Amino acid sequence: MAASNDEIEYEYPSVIRIYKNGHVERLRDTDFVPAGTDPQTGVSSKDVNNIVPETVSTSFNFSISVCSMQMAASNDEIEYEYPSVIRIYKNGHVERLRDTDFVPAGTDPQTGVSSKDVNNIVPETGVYVRIYLPNLSNKTKKIPVVVYCHGGVSVHYRLAPEHSIPIAYDDSWAALQWVISHSNGDGPEEWLNNYADFGRLFLSGDSAGANIAHNLAMRIGNSELGQNVKISGIALVHPYFWGSNIIGSDAVDPNTKLLQDRLWPTICPSNPDNDDPRNNPMAEGGPGLTGLGCKRVLVCVAEKDFLKLVGLVYFEALGRSGWKGVVELVETEGEGHAFHLYDLQCDKAKELMTRMAAFFNN
């Protein structure tokens, strides 16, 4: 806590935070895999210590298995890399650089919240949803429904670049259609039939998931695509949008801008223009925001997130677009992109969750 009182010198969101007093705070745990022989590949590895004599805890981790695998991969030129997240090679190989822990569905012993996975949302694709049900004292009470798209009802959509745009949008749309199929109380999932209040149906998501939530709401606003689909609102947490000049060329450092400029063309080769309205809803010549298919929007931004500026542009553009609804803005001070996912128990994460719960329950 003492270190956090000092000014931050540099921060790479979700990776590292460096304070001017010299303190370094790493924001992501790294699992340690001991050296040995891989039973599947037969590749052996060993750690060689004392590479730099008399250094504290400095084993160079010169792992033969890692080196051999990396050398094999490096024989092909890298097409695109998002540091610490993903590396894409020109031969089509995709290397994900961050592991995601899988938490099985069940009942949380602390909160009593139950969850279950429902498969086959999009047949033969692996797309599924995870449904969460609070521990209700009144079993006859109907509660709001939140269809949540991760950046993370939770929609497990297929990921780019292996499955390029628009697959993530289409998978999420299919999941929303599946949820709505329960609106008359006769769908295949009893939790939705028994407890869902379809008069309070919301879309939400963080980062790329917020982008998906916005684009689903745009589909709903389309008279042809959105027939019989009604939602109360959308909550966008640290939304990811980009464009050729969405926040001005001087608003972010050149390396960050270059990284973001190349992201959309990588995941959407069918239309690599950064001003594709799905990537930049404010783009000139696009459909604009007046057709957003809901009446309430909550935009959440974080002070130290470079995408804060994008969220503010979206908030302001929506407010003056002529859209017939109410948009609200929440800013979390002193935090970076998706901070709440890395420390769910911190006070500011709880404040954000409380604010979102109020939005859904209003």
Secondary structure, 3 states (H helix, E strand, C coil): CCHHHCCEEEEECCCEEEECCCCEEECCCCCCCCCCECCCCCCECCCCECCCCCCCCCECCCCHHHHHHHHHHHCCCEEEEECCCEEEECCCCEEECCCCCCCCCCECCCCCCEEEEEEEEECCCCEEEEEEECCCCCCCCCEEEEEEECCCCEEECCCCCCCCCCHHHHHHHHHHHHHHCCCCCCCCCHHHHHHEEEEEEEEEEECHHHHHHHHHHHHHHCCCCCCCCCCCEEEEECCCCCCCCCCCCCCCCHHHHHHHHHHHHHHCCCCCCCCCCCCCCCCCCCCCCCCCCCCEEEEEEECCCCCHHHHHHHHHHHHCCCCCCEEEEEEECCCCCCHHHCCCCCHHHHHHHHHHHHHHHC
